[in-house]
C-alpha cells in the first residue's frame, strides 16, 4: 500500500475537546480530548474509510 497524506483540520470545541476533519474524505470527522488523540483518531478514521471504499470497489484516487 502506498503512503498517502491527508490534510487534517483540528478545531477546538467550546467544551474543551478537539474535532478533527479530513476535507478530502467527505464525512471523515472524529474527535479527541487532546490534539494528539484527535490526530490519532483521524488516522484511524482515514484508514477505515479507505478500506471501506476499497471493499465497495470505489476508486481511491486521492
Secondary structure, DSSP 4 states (H G I P E B T S, - for coil): --------EEEE-TTS-EEEE-TTSTT-EEEESSHHHHHHHHHHHHHHHHHHHHHTT-----
